[in-house]
């Protein structure tokens, strides 16, 4: 049977077929069954891989098992498959050596995703220090990701200087594109859709002067100069949210809360936040992972005795956001955790690549406060904030 690259366009199928091909050489006759290691991301593609190879295939534990009929147990029957997956000489592609080094830094799934990314491969083939820069970007990202509870706020300019010795290196151009893809691969995000989310996830701000927080609450604030500004409270009374620039928040000495305003709802997503504003509920929009301005304002609120309820998605990132917020202000309720066992709510299945990331996170973070909620989401599917929000109503107003 002849094979070509067109049979293996799916990355997971290609990975399984490659591992199978390596087991078909160096023996006089193949056994009735060949099993190969399979990652959780590959489990769903085991039957498809068997179909392409013309073999019965099934999952057994953490392995893919392929049944070899007697007429196909001669190793020569698989020579075309072995040839297609034969390792190239190191000189054929300089990026191969870089990815071998990368496996000493990160896990195989991350490296496989980067190796299949055309942007990354083209960058590495340019030479002129690209291999060194790529490895340094990967090292920084993996080390930062190890601290899932939160990253110290920084900027692209500062990272360019820290990682590559050039403050302009990551602000634009090819290195910025590759850095985005490294961030997304390590965090398990879609590199073509989630560039901004990846930056915020790792505490990176493109421009501190354009960073801000959107809040709807009855408070005034004083700067370090002693000057007091009342307009957030006035806007609240008018039913309007305000946007405060990061520069303003970082210069605040304190906030002053209106009588009886000791509680706020933090909202991960925009539509529920807008509903909270319409309902007159003191609230703050985190816009996904909270930036430095959001965290600082919550810390100022906490210093005045304010507490929070958090409304967010019931996926791993949603609970990581909740944990990050809880480090800035006392959180009474996390809505996603409280509705996780509600069978009446619509759920979204966890894709295989995300399931692997979530399981790996739980395995290495035994003290994560929302571990049980994440396990339930893995098994039953996760609940979007909008769905949970409709089921619970204005929790913060209770």
C-alpha positions in Angstrom: 0.0 0.0 0.0 1.4 3.4 -1.0 1.2 6.4 1.2 1.9 10.1 0.7 1.8 13.3 2.8 -1.8 14.0 1.6 -3.0 11.2 3.8 -1.7 12.8 6.9 -2.8 16.5 6.9 -4.1 16.2 10.4 -1.3 16.8 12.9 -2.5 14.2 15.4 -3.0 11.6 12.7 0.4 12.3 11.4 1.9 11.9 14.8 0.3 8.6 15.4 1.2 7.3 12.0 4.8 8.4 12.5 5.0 6.5 15.8 3.5 3.4 14.1 5.9 3.5 11.2 8.9 3.5 13.5 7.7 0.2 15.1 7.5 -1.6 11.7 11.2 -1.6 11.0 14.2 -3.7 12.3 12.2 -6.9 12.8 11.7 -10.1 10.7 7.9 -10.1 11.2 5.4 -7.8 12.8 3.3 -8.9 15.8 -0.5 -9.3 15.7 -0.8 -5.9 17.4 1.4 -2.8 17.6 0.8 -0.3 20.4 2.2 3.2 20.5 2.0 6.0 23.1 -0.9 8.4 22.4 -1.5 11.8 24.0 -5.0 12.8 25.1 -5.2 15.2 22.1 -4.6 12.2 19.8 -7.1 9.8 21.3 -10.0 11.0 19.2 -8.0 10.5 16.0 -7.0 6.9 16.6 -9.8 5.4 14.5 -9.1 7.8 11.6 -5.4 6.9 11.7 -6.4 3.2 11.5 -8.7 3.8 8.6 -5.9 5.6 6.6 -3.5 2.7 7.4 -6.1 0.1 6.6 -6.0 -1.4 10.1 -8.4 -1.8 13.0 -7.3 0.7 15.7 -8.5 1.4 19.1 -7.5 3.1 22.4 -6.2 1.1 25.3 -5.3 3.2 28.3 -2.9 5.8 27.1 -1.9 3.9 24.0 -3.2 3.5 20.5 -3.4 -0.2 19.4 -3.2 -1.2 15.7 -4.1 -4.8 14.7 -2.0 -6.2 12.0 -3.5 -9.0 9.8 -1.2 -11.9 8.9 -0.9 -10.8 5.2 0.5 -7.4 6.3 3.1 -8.5 8.9 6.0 -8.4 6.5 8.0 -5.2 7.4 8.5 -4.6 3.7 4.8 -3.9 3.4 5.3 -0.7 5.3 8.5 0.5 3.6 6.8 3.5 1.9 5.3 4.6 5.2 8.7 4.4 6.9 10.4 6.3 4.1 7.9 9.1 4.3 8.5 9.5 8.0 12.3 8.9 7.9 14.2 11.5 9.8 15.9 14.1 7.7 19.6 14.8 8.0 20.2 17.8 10.4 21.6 19.8 7.6 18.3 19.5 5.6 16.5 21.9 7.9 18.3 24.0 10.5 15.0 24.4 12.5 15.1 20.6 13.3 17.9 21.1 15.8 16.1 24.1 17.4 13.0 22.0 18.0 15.2 19.3 19.5 16.5 21.9 22.0 13.0 23.2 22.5 11.9 19.7 23.8 14.3 20.2 26.8 12.4 23.3 27.7 8.7 22.5 27.0 6.5 19.4 26.5 6.1 17.6 23.2 2.7 19.0 22.5 3.8 22.6 22.6 6.9 21.9 20.5 4.8 19.9 18.0 2.4 22.9 17.6 5.3 25.3 17.1 7.0 22.9 14.6 3.8 22.8 12.6 3.4 26.6 12.6 4.6 28.0 9.2 5.4 31.4 10.8 7.7 29.9 13.3 9.5 27.7 10.8 10.0 30.5 8.3 11.4 32.6 11.1 13.9 30.0 12.2 15.1 29.4 8.6 16.1 33.0 8.3 19.1 32.5 10.5 21.0 35.5 11.9 20.3 34.7 15.6 16.7 33.6 15.1 17.3 30.2 16.8 18.7 31.9 19.9 15.8 34.4 20.0 13.2 31.7 19.7 14.7 29.6 22.5 14.9 32.6 24.8 11.3 33.5 24.0 10.2 29.9 24.8 12.2 29.8 28.0 10.7 33.0 29.3 7.1 31.9 28.4 7.5 28.4 30.0 8.9 29.9 33.2 6.1 32.5 33.3 3.4 29.9 32.7 4.7 27.9 35.6 3.2 30.6 37.8 -0.4 30.1 36.8 -1.8 32.3 39.6 -0.5 35.4 37.9 2.3 37.1 36.1 4.0 40.4 37.1 2.8 43.2 34.8 5.2 44.1 32.1 5.4 45.6 28.6 6.6 44.5 25.2 9.4 47.0 25.4 10.6 45.7 28.7 10.3 42.1 27.6 12.2 42.9 24.4 15.0 44.3 26.5 14.9 41.5 29.1 14.6 38.6 26.6 16.4 39.8 23.5 18.4 42.8 24.7 16.5 45.2 22.4 13.4 47.1 23.7 12.1 47.4 20.1 12.5 43.7 19.2 9.0 42.5 20.3 6.9 45.7 19.5 6.4 44.8 15.9 7.6 42.6 13.0 8.4 38.9 12.7 9.7 38.5 16.3 6.5 39.8 17.7 4.5 37.4 15.6 6.6 34.5 16.7 6.4 35.6 20.3 2.6 35.6 20.1 2.6 32.1 18.7 4.9 30.9 21.5 2.6 32.4 24.1 -0.5 30.8 22.5 1.1 27.4 22.2 2.3 27.3 25.8 -1.1 28.5 27.0 -3.1 26.2 24.8 -4.7 29.1 22.8 -5.5 29.4 19.1 -2.6 31.4 17.7 -4.6 32.8 14.8 -7.4 34.2 17.1 -6.0 34.8 20.6 -3.0 37.1 20.4 -4.5 39.7 22.7 -5.7 37.1 25.2 -2.3 35.6 25.3 -0.7 39.0 26.1 -3.1 39.6 29.0 -2.8 36.0 30.2 0.9 36.6 30.7 0.6 40.0 32.2 1.9 41.8 29.1 0.7 45.3 28.1 1.5 46.7 24.7 1.1 50.3 25.8 0.5 51.2 29.5 -1.0 54.6 28.4 -3.8 52.9 26.5 -4.6 50.4 29.2 -7.7 51.2 31.3 -10.4 49.7 33.5 -14.1 50.0 33.0 -16.0 50.3 36.3 -19.5 51.2 37.5 -19.5 51.9 41.3 -20.2 54.8 43.7 -16.8 56.0 44.7 -14.4 59.0 44.5 -10.7 58.9 44.6 -7.7 60.9 45.8 -4.4 61.2 44.0 -1.1 61.3 45.8 -1.3 65.1 45.6 -4.4 65.0 47.8 -6.7 66.2 45.0 -10.1 64.5 45.1 -12.2 63.5 42.0 -15.9 62.7 42.5 -17.0 61.9 38.9 -17.1 58.1 39.2 -19.8 58.4 41.9 -21.7 61.0 39.9 -21.6 58.8 36.8 -22.8 55.9 38.9 -25.8 57.9 40.0 -26.5 58.7 36.3 -26.4 55.0 35.5 -23.2 55.2 33.5 -19.9 53.3 33.8 -16.5 55.1 33.6 -13.2 54.2 32.0 -10.1 55.1 34.1 -6.7 55.0 32.4 -3.9 53.0 34.0 -1.9 56.1 34.6 -4.7 57.6 36.7 -5.2 54.5 38.8 -1.5 54.0 39.5 -1.5 57.6 40.9 -4.4 57.0 43.2 -3.6 57.2 46.9 -7.0 55.9 48.0 -10.7 55.5 47.0 -13.6 56.6 49.1 -16.8 54.5 48.9 -20.3 55.9 49.2 -22.4 54.8 52.2 -23.4 51.1 52.0 -21.3 50.4 48.9 -19.2 47.6 50.3 -19.7 45.1 47.5 -19.0 44.8 43.8 -19.4 42.2 41.0 -16.4 41.5 38.7 -17.5 40.4 35.2 -15.2 38.6 32.8 -17.3 39.2 29.8 -18.9 42.3 28.3 -22.6 41.4 27.9 -23.2 40.4 31.6 -21.3 43.6 32.7 -23.7 45.7 30.6 -26.6 43.9 32.2 -25.2 44.7 35.6 -24.9 48.4 34.8 -28.5 48.4 33.5 -29.6 46.8 36.7 -27.8 49.4 38.8 -25.4 46.8 40.4 -21.9 48.1 41.3 -19.6 46.2 38.9 -16.3 46.1 37.2 -15.4 44.6 33.8 -12.2 42.6 33.8 -12.2 42.0 30.0 -10.9 38.5 30.4 -7.7 38.3 32.4 -7.4 41.5 34.5 -4.7 43.9 33.5 -2.6 45.9 36.0 -5.1 48.7 36.2 -8.0 46.3 37.1 -5.9 44.7 39.8 -4.7 48.0 41.3 -8.3 49.4 41.5 -9.6 46.2 43.2 -6.7 46.4 45.7 -7.8 50.0 46.5 -11.4 48.9 46.9 -10.2 46.0 49.2 -8.3 48.5 51.3 -11.7 50.1 52.1 -13.2 46.8 53.1 -15.0 46.1 49.9 -15.6 42.5 48.8 -16.6 41.0 45.4 -18.6 38.3 43.6 -16.9 37.1 40.4 -19.0 36.3 37.3 -17.0 34.5 34.6 -16.8 31.4 32.4 -16.6 27.9 33.9 -13.5 26.9 31.9 -9.9 26.7 33.2 -9.1 30.3 32.2 -12.3 31.5 33.9 -11.2 30.0 37.2 -7.7 31.3 36.8 -9.2 34.7 36.4 -11.2 34.2 39.5 -8.1 33.2 41.4 -6.2 36.2 40.2 -9.0 38.5 41.3 -9.2 36.8 44.7 -5.6 37.8 45.3 -6.5 41.5 45.0 -9.9 41.5 46.8 -11.9 39.2 49.0 -14.2 37.1 46.7 -17.4 35.8 48.4 -18.8 33.9 45.5 -17.5 32.6 42.2 -20.7 32.0 40.2 -19.2 29.4 37.8 -18.1 27.3 40.7 -21.5 27.5 42.3 -23.4 26.4 39.2 -20.9 23.8 38.0 -23.2 20.9 39.0 -26.4 22.5 37.7 -27.7 19.9 35.1 -30.2 22.4 33.7 -27.5 24.6 32.2 -26.2 24.3 28.7 -22.6 23.1 28.5 -19.8 23.3 25.9 -17.5 20.3 25.4 -13.8 20.6 26.1 -11.7 20.1 22.9 -9.0 17.4 23.2 -6.2 20.0 23.1 -7.7 22.0 25.9 -8.5 18.9 27.9 -4.8 17.9 27.9 -3.8 21.4 29.1 -6.4 21.4 31.9 -5.5 17.9 33.1 -1.8 18.8 33.1 -2.5 22.0 35.1 -4.5 20.1 37.7 -1.7 17.5 37.9 0.9 20.1 38.8 -1.3 22.5 40.9 -2.7 20.4 43.7 -3.7 23.4 45.8 -5.8 25.1 43.1 -9.0 26.2 44.8 -11.3 25.5 41.9 -9.8 22.1 41.0 -13.0 20.1 41.5 -15.0 22.6 39.3 -12.4 22.2 36.6 -12.6 18.4 36.8 -16.4 18.5 36.5 -16.0 20.8 33.5 -13.6 18.3 31.9 -16.1 15.4 32.4 -19.4 17.2 31.7 -18.5 20.3 29.7 -18.1 23.9 30.8 -20.7 26.6 31.3 -20.4 30.0 29.7 -20.7 33.1 31.9 -23.8 34.3 30.1 -25.6 31.1 30.7 -24.7 30.9 34.4 -25.5 34.6 34.8 -29.0 34.2 33.5 -29.6 31.2 35.9 -28.4 33.1 39.0 -29.5 36.6 38.3 -27.8 39.6 39.9 -25.9 37.7 42.5 -24.1 40.8 43.6 -27.3 42.6 44.5 -28.3 39.9 47.0 
